Amino acid sequence: MRVLCVCLGNICRSPTAEAVLRSMGGDRIDVDSAGTAGWHRGKPPYDPAIAAAKTRGYDLSGLRARQITAEDFDAFDLIIGMDAQNVADIELLRPDGSDTPVKLFLGYAPEVGRTEIPDPYYTGDFDEALDLIEAAARGLLNAIRD
């Protein structure tokens, strides 16, 4: 399965989700990440995101930000957004005739009682974001195994 993880700038949540899914999913999943905005195109993830991920064994250092494109709807089987605004922005890019599912990542972790992963760039809580991303990753991987 090919999955694209999307957040706003592609420097915190979505690259973290990419690294977590790669680590947990092994060869069962092909994953990439992107942002709805292009402000950080070509730049590495935010240093605090890299540091927080590293404490849990995830390496973000080789990732570089990119912006989602209409072509991604053909390249991926599933596109996951970190919050409702991401999903709305992704849907604005949907090409006519595309049926690629676009879902909230935390929809795969209903047990956490939340629907959105707060942006740690603004909240400063990278551990909370990691907790939620790990829960959603486990749920997504269980869903594609079934």
C-alpha positions as a printed NumPy array, in Angstrom:
array([[  0.   ,   0.   ,   0.   ],
       [  1.241,   3.484,  -0.883],
       [  0.39 ,   6.147,   1.728],
       [  1.005,   9.893,   1.706],
       [  1.083,  11.688,   5.073],
       [  0.144,  15.371,   4.87 ],
       [  0.3  ,  18.313,   7.274],
       [  0.641,  22.056,   6.764],
       [  4.365,  22.632,   6.217],
       [  5.789,  19.095,   6.041],
       [  8.336,  19.82 ,   8.775],
       [  6.746,  18.311,  11.92 ],
       [  3.734,  15.998,  11.872],
       [  3.818,  14.484,   8.389],
       [  7.549,  13.675,   8.283],
       [  7.186,  12.185,  11.766],
       [  4.252,  10.089,  10.552],
       [  6.302,   9.016,   7.534],
       [  9.189,   7.849,   9.732],
       [  6.909,   6.098,  12.232],
       [  4.992,   4.255,   9.51 ],
       [  8.224,   3.215,   7.797],
       [  9.609,   1.915,  11.068],
       [  6.457,   0.069,  12.147],
       [  5.296,  -1.077,   8.723],
       [  8.432,  -2.534,   7.234],
       [  7.875,  -3.687,   3.676],
       [  4.06 ,  -3.725,   4.031],
       [  3.811,  -0.019,   3.31 ],
       [  5.402,   2.525,   0.982],
       [  5.139,   5.951,   2.59 ],
       [  5.978,   9.556,   1.795],
       [  4.999,  12.923,   3.237],
       [  4.09 ,  16.376,   1.98 ],
       [  2.656,  19.682,   3.114],
       [ -0.335,  21.618,   1.878],
       [  1.818,  24.767,   1.856],
       [  5.152,  25.121,   0.102],
       [  6.944,  27.443,   2.535],
       [  9.573,  24.883,   3.548],
       [ 10.095,  23.092,   0.213],
       [ 13.479,  21.318,   0.182],
       [ 14.183,  21.97 ,   3.863],
       [ 14.689,  19.319,   6.558],
       [ 12.135,  18.799,   9.314],
       [ 12.027,  21.231,  12.223],
       [ 14.928,  20.598,  14.631],
       [ 12.7  ,  19.957,  17.684],
       [ 10.701,  17.398,  15.65 ],
       [ 13.926,  15.644,  14.649],
       [ 15.105,  15.596,  18.275],
       [ 11.8  ,  14.303,  19.684],
       [ 11.574,  11.554,  17.062],
       [ 15.177,  10.54 ,  17.7  ],
       [ 14.415,   9.897,  21.396],
       [ 11.971,   7.203,  20.22 ],
       [ 14.28 ,   5.746,  17.604],
       [ 12.904,   7.45 ,  14.476],
       [ 15.263,   9.212,  12.072],
       [ 13.843,  12.271,  10.273],
       [ 17.196,  13.79 ,   9.347],
       [ 17.218,  12.614,   5.723],
       [ 13.71 ,  13.828,   4.91 ],
       [ 13.018,  17.032,   2.958],
       [  9.788,  19.   ,   2.731],
       [  7.695,  19.053,  -0.393],
       [  4.255,  20.299,  -1.303],
       [  1.411,  17.955,  -2.234],
       [  0.405,  17.946,  -5.9  ],
       [ -2.579,  16.732,  -7.904],
       [ -0.34 ,  13.939,  -9.225],
       [ -0.138,  12.498,  -5.708],
       [ -3.739,  11.308,  -6.074],
       [ -2.525,   8.872,  -8.757],
       [  0.721,   7.961,  -6.997],
       [ -0.818,   6.929,  -3.652],
       [ -3.536,   4.505,  -2.513],
       [ -4.377,   6.584,   0.562],
       [ -3.731,  10.175,   1.611],
       [ -3.911,  10.947,   5.322],
       [ -4.182,  14.419,   6.825],
       [ -3.167,  15.363,  10.332],
       [ -6.119,  17.729,  10.9  ],
       [ -9.424,  18.753,   9.308],
       [ -7.929,  21.815,   7.608],
       [ -5.268,  19.615,   5.98 ],
       [ -7.989,  17.295,   4.681],
       [-10.   ,  20.238,   3.314],
       [ -6.904,  21.665,   1.602],
       [ -6.027,  18.257,   0.141],
       [ -9.54 ,  17.883,  -1.25 ],
       [ -9.169,  21.216,  -3.081],
       [ -6.41 ,  19.591,  -5.145],
       [ -8.388,  16.457,  -6.022],
       [ -8.406,  15.915,  -9.788],
       [-11.71 ,  15.164, -11.495],
       [-12.414,  11.452, -11.455],
       [ -9.981,  10.647,  -8.631],
       [-11.306,   8.276,  -5.989],
       [ -8.171,   8.128,  -3.821],
       [ -9.331,   8.101,  -0.205],
       [ -8.372,  11.119,   1.919],
       [ -8.785,  10.499,   5.633],
       [ -7.855,  11.945,   9.001],
       [ -4.915,   9.989,  10.396],
       [ -6.448,   9.751,  13.87 ],
       [ -9.485,   8.065,  12.335],
       [ -7.329,   4.956,  12.667],
       [ -7.012,   5.466,  16.439],
       [-10.52 ,   6.133,  17.795],
       [ -9.392,   4.97 ,  21.23 ],
       [ -7.446,   8.224,  21.766],
       [-10.703,  10.203,  21.753],
       [ -9.414,  12.887,  19.368],
       [ -9.738,  13.484,  15.655],
       [ -6.787,  15.806,  15.   ],
       [ -3.077,  15.814,  15.772],
       [ -2.22 ,  19.287,  17.103],
       [  0.644,  21.002,  15.301],
       [  3.666,  20.883,  17.63 ],
       [  5.264,  23.74 ,  15.685],
       [  2.694,  25.91 ,  17.486],
       [  1.983,  23.901,  20.655],
       [  5.581,  22.894,  21.386],
       [  4.333,  19.462,  22.516],
       [  6.266,  17.074,  20.285],
       [  5.774,  14.153,  22.686],
       [  1.982,  14.464,  22.435],
       [  2.21 ,  14.566,  18.641],
       [  4.405,  11.456,  18.676],
       [  2.012,   9.614,  21.004],
       [ -0.908,  10.348,  18.676],
       [  1.053,   9.531,  15.52 ],
       [  2.209,   6.202,  16.947],
       [ -1.372,   5.296,  17.919],
       [ -2.68 ,   6.211,  14.454],
       [  0.163,   4.309,  12.771],
       [ -0.646,   1.155,  14.741],
       [ -4.322,   1.508,  13.779],
       [ -3.573,   2.085,  10.095],
       [ -1.196,  -0.862,   9.931],
       [ -3.783,  -3.098,  11.626],
       [ -6.402,  -1.9  ,   9.122],
       [ -4.299,  -2.741,   6.105],
       [ -3.363,  -6.129,   7.578],
       [ -7.038,  -7.118,   7.858]])
